[in-house]
Amino acid sequence: MKLNCDLGESFGAWNMGQDEAVMPYIDMANIACGFHASDPLTIERTIALASEHGVLIGAHPGYPDLVGFGRRSMKCTANEVRTMLLYQVSALSGMAQVLQTPVGFVKPHGALYNDMMRDDDLMQTIMKTIALLQKTQFSLKVPLVIQATAKNDRYRELAAKLGVELLFEAFADRGYDDEGLLLPRAVAGAVFHQTQEIIDRVELLSKEGVLRSASGKLLKLSPDTLCVHGDNAEAIKLVVKIRGVLDAA
């Protein structure tokens, strides 16, 4: 499994995360595109930092919700979703081209990601947008990162019809329901904080390809990439330990 992390989330004078500390330990950097977090200078710095460490960069587009950090669902039409994705991915890709760094994937952020996993129409809109990006003069052929669930085969079939590649993802520090979806952050057990508990989950996932849901059900996931968060000092220590587990596996 590749290790990915949400980065480039600072905005103006407000500093978020420890990008410089976490970058050496990850494989993929999900870079905020300005709608839920980030600004042009932060985007440029994050791309350059990723390039320095040989980390693959990806566009991390979200709902236009700086105040709520993109974690609040919004009722958007299919055309609104399509154009907000085109706008954000194009901005990141344009900046990356200037810095001679290729964009390697697209991973929706926060509520947009969660809504996508619960709404097949929204999922299809996002897949069609990724297909549009690679078919036009823009010619950005990149995989879409979605959550690994029991519906993987169905999503593969839908993506294949559109000519879109998928990367399936699991979360080291998030709780799951019995359907294999993330628990809402407001629900108890939605976010794990104990280092050993998280490491135990990563070891189970890396060795057996499964995670336990909040009720104890074993979920067969077999993800391509594992998401970690690095927004505080303790999280950096955890990322280092997770890196060690994955390297050992």
NUDOMAR-200004 format. One record per residue (C-alpha): x, y, z. Coordinates in nm, 3 decimals, decimal comma, padded with zeros to 5 digits. Layout:
BEGIN
<<X Y Z>> ...
//
This chain:
BEGIN
<<00,000 00,000 00,000>> <<00,107 00,353 -00,077>> <<00,080 00,606 00,206>> <<-00,112 00,926 00,129>> <<-00,174 01,240 00,334>> <<-00,383 01,558 00,302>> <<-00,142 01,853 00,271>> <<-00,121 02,215 00,158>> <<-00,408 02,316 00,387>> <<-00,269 02,646 00,520>> <<-00,446 02,965 00,416>> <<-00,286 03,309 00,428>> <<-00,153 03,380 00,778>> <<-00,328 03,069 00,915>> <<-00,094 02,770 00,931>> <<-00,236 02,418 00,917>> <<-00,048 02,091 00,941>> <<00,320 01,999 00,941>> <<00,384 01,939 00,576>> <<00,762 01,955 00,595>> <<00,773 01,697 00,874>> <<00,536 01,446 00,716>> <<00,643 01,468 00,350>> <<00,954 01,242 00,382>> <<00,740 00,950 00,504>> <<00,459 00,942 00,247>> <<00,419 00,835 -00,115>> <<00,125 01,055 -00,222>> <<00,039 01,415 -00,129>> <<-00,327 01,518 -00,159>> <<-00,295 01,893 -00,216>> <<-00,588 02,122 -00,134>> <<-00,691 02,332 -00,434>> <<-00,823 02,649 -00,272>> <<-01,194 02,575 -00,222>> <<-01,190 02,411 00,122>> <<-00,836 02,520 00,214>> <<-00,506 02,653 00,072>> <<-00,407 02,952 -00,141>> <<-00,182 02,992 -00,449>> <<00,138 03,042 -00,250>> <<00,066 02,738 -00,030>> <<-00,011 02,528 -00,337>> <<00,318 02,629 -00,498>> <<00,518 02,557 -00,183>> <<00,353 02,219 -00,131>> <<00,413 02,106 -00,489>> <<00,779 02,209 -00,460>> <<00,815 02,027 -00,128>> <<00,662 01,710 -00,270>> <<00,890 01,728 -00,573>> <<01,193 01,767 -00,347>> <<01,106 01,440 -00,169>> <<00,995 01,247 -00,476>> <<00,633 01,233 -00,357>> <<00,352 01,195 -00,612>> <<00,110 01,489 -00,600>> <<-00,265 01,476 -00,646>> <<-00,546 01,728 -00,669>> <<-00,764 01,731 -00,356>> <<-01,076 01,927 -00,461>> <<-01,364 01,994 -00,224>> <<-01,684 02,189 -00,181>> <<-01,643 02,572 -00,179>> <<-01,647 02,589 00,202>> <<-01,342 02,755 00,361>> <<-01,529 02,822 00,686>> <<-01,632 02,459 00,730>> <<-01,306 02,317 00,588>> <<-01,509 02,133 00,324>> <<-01,661 01,900 00,580>> <<-02,021 02,014 00,527>> <<-02,232 01,864 00,252>> <<-02,367 02,103 -00,011>> <<-02,658 02,057 -00,248>> <<-02,490 02,107 -00,584>> <<-02,614 02,027 -00,933>> <<-02,418 01,790 -01,153>> <<-02,297 02,087 -01,360>> <<-02,181 02,268 -01,046>> <<-01,987 01,962 -00,931>> <<-01,835 01,916 -01,277>> <<-01,718 02,275 -01,307>> <<-01,589 02,305 -00,949>> <<-01,378 01,994 -01,008>> <<-01,253 02,120 -01,344>> <<-01,163 02,454 -01,189>> <<-00,971 02,311 -00,895>> <<-00,790 02,032 -01,078>> <<-00,698 02,268 -01,360>> <<-00,554 02,520 -01,112>> <<-00,336 02,261 -00,941>> <<-00,229 02,104 -01,269>> <<-00,140 02,443 -01,417>> <<00,075 02,529 -01,117>> <<00,234 02,184 -01,129>> <<00,322 02,224 -01,497>> <<00,501 02,550 -01,423>> <<00,701 02,366 -01,155>> <<00,758 02,073 -01,394>> <<00,587 01,828 -01,159>> <<00,320 01,590 -01,294>> <<-00,018 01,547 -01,125>> <<-00,067 01,179 -01,049>> <<-00,423 01,143 -00,921>> <<-00,743 01,316 -00,805>> <<-00,891 01,254 -00,462>> <<-01,205 01,445 -00,355>> <<-01,194 01,597 -00,007>> <<-01,411 01,573 00,303>> <<-01,785 01,592 00,254>> <<-01,753 01,570 -00,124>> <<-01,565 01,241 -00,083>> <<-01,815 01,101 00,167>> <<-02,114 01,215 -00,043>> <<-01,957 01,054 -00,351>> <<-01,939 00,720 -00,170>> <<-02,307 00,736 -00,072>> <<-02,455 00,882 -00,391>> <<-02,410 00,688 -00,716>> <<-02,520 00,986 -00,927>> <<-02,252 01,204 -00,768>> <<-01,994 00,928 -00,813>> <<-02,084 00,905 -01,181>> <<-02,062 01,284 -01,223>> <<-01,713 01,285 -01,071>> <<-01,599 00,991 -01,284>> <<-01,733 01,163 -01,598>> <<-01,541 01,476 -01,504>> <<-01,218 01,277 -01,467>> <<-01,289 01,122 -01,807>> <<-01,348 01,470 -01,953>> <<-01,014 01,592 -01,822>> <<-00,829 01,317 -02,008>> <<-01,022 01,341 -02,332>> <<-00,998 01,715 -02,392>> <<-00,700 01,928 -02,492>> <<-00,616 01,939 -02,121>> <<-00,522 01,568 -02,151>> <<-00,483 01,491 -01,781>> <<-00,508 01,112 -01,754>> <<-00,504 01,036 -01,382>> <<-00,674 00,783 -01,155>> <<-00,956 00,876 -00,919>> <<-00,904 00,780 -00,554>> <<-01,217 00,641 -00,387>> <<-01,284 00,446 -00,069>> <<-01,234 00,071 -00,073>> <<-01,566 -00,098 00,008>> <<-01,756 -00,415 -00,076>> <<-01,874 -00,233 -00,392>> <<-01,526 -00,218 -00,548>> <<-01,622 -00,436 -00,845>> <<-01,926 -00,223 -00,924>> <<-01,719 00,094 -00,919>> <<-01,454 -00,070 -01,138>> <<-01,722 -00,162 -01,392>> <<-01,861 00,192 -01,399>> <<-01,514 00,346 -01,426>> <<-01,410 00,106 -01,702>> <<-01,706 00,217 -01,916>> <<-01,580 00,574 -01,889>> <<-01,213 00,487 -01,934>> <<-01,123 00,598 -01,582>> <<-00,868 00,424 -01,359>> <<-00,941 00,386 -00,987>> <<-00,724 00,367 -00,678>> <<-00,894 00,224 -00,369>> <<-00,821 00,376 -00,030>> <<-00,849 00,285 00,337>> <<-00,812 00,503 00,646>> <<-00,583 00,421 00,937>> <<-00,744 00,648 01,194>> <<-01,112 00,651 01,100>> <<-01,400 00,435 01,218>> <<-01,610 00,235 00,972>> <<-01,974 00,126 00,968>> <<-02,075 -00,226 00,867>> <<-02,113 -00,120 00,502>> <<-01,748 -00,018 00,493>> <<-01,816 00,355 00,486>> <<-01,662 00,611 00,722>> <<-01,853 00,701 01,035>> <<-01,954 01,070 01,047>> <<-01,704 01,269 01,253>> <<-01,977 01,364 01,502>> <<-02,032 00,997 01,592>> <<-01,838 00,843 01,881>> <<-01,555 00,625 01,753>> <<-01,534 00,804 01,418>> <<-01,172 00,908 01,477>> <<-00,906 00,698 01,650>> <<-00,651 00,877 01,867>> <<-00,461 00,597 02,043>> <<-00,137 00,522 01,859>> <<-00,125 00,149 01,936>> <<-00,486 00,098 01,833>> <<-00,415 00,261 01,497>> <<-00,094 00,062 01,447>> <<-00,282 -00,261 01,523>> <<-00,535 -00,170 01,253>> <<-00,263 -00,095 01,000>> <<-00,090 -00,427 01,071>> <<-00,418 -00,617 01,027>> <<-00,486 -00,433 00,703>> <<-00,137 -00,482 00,562>> <<-00,121 -00,853 00,650>> <<-00,479 -00,966 00,589>> <<-00,645 -00,686 00,389>> <<-00,920 -00,633 00,646>> <<-01,037 -00,376 00,902>> <<-01,292 -00,405 01,181>> <<-01,607 -00,194 01,172>> <<-01,736 -00,016 01,481>> <<-01,951 -00,322 01,559>> <<-01,657 -00,562 01,517>> <<-01,742 -00,688 01,169>> <<-01,441 -00,777 00,955>> <<-01,439 -00,574 00,633>> <<-01,247 -00,712 00,334>> <<-01,094 -00,404 00,170>> <<-00,763 -00,477 -00,011>> <<-00,679 -00,108 -00,069>> <<-00,412 00,038 -00,296>> <<-00,336 00,326 -00,062>> <<-00,371 00,416 00,305>> <<-00,463 00,766 00,424>> <<-00,299 00,918 00,732>> <<-00,325 01,265 00,883>> <<-00,026 01,472 00,990>> <<-00,168 01,788 01,143>> <<-00,005 01,770 01,488>> <<00,318 01,656 01,656>> <<00,173 01,327 01,778>> <<00,045 01,254 01,430>> <<00,395 01,283 01,287>> <<00,518 01,015 01,527>> <<00,228 00,797 01,417>> <<00,306 00,848 01,049>> <<00,665 00,736 01,112>> <<00,542 00,418 01,283>> <<00,291 00,346 01,006>> <<00,566 00,391 00,748>> <<00,764 00,127 00,933>> <<00,473 -00,117 00,935>> <<00,413 -00,078 00,562>> <<00,782 -00,109 00,479>> <<00,803 -00,426 00,688>> <<00,500 -00,572 00,511>> 
//
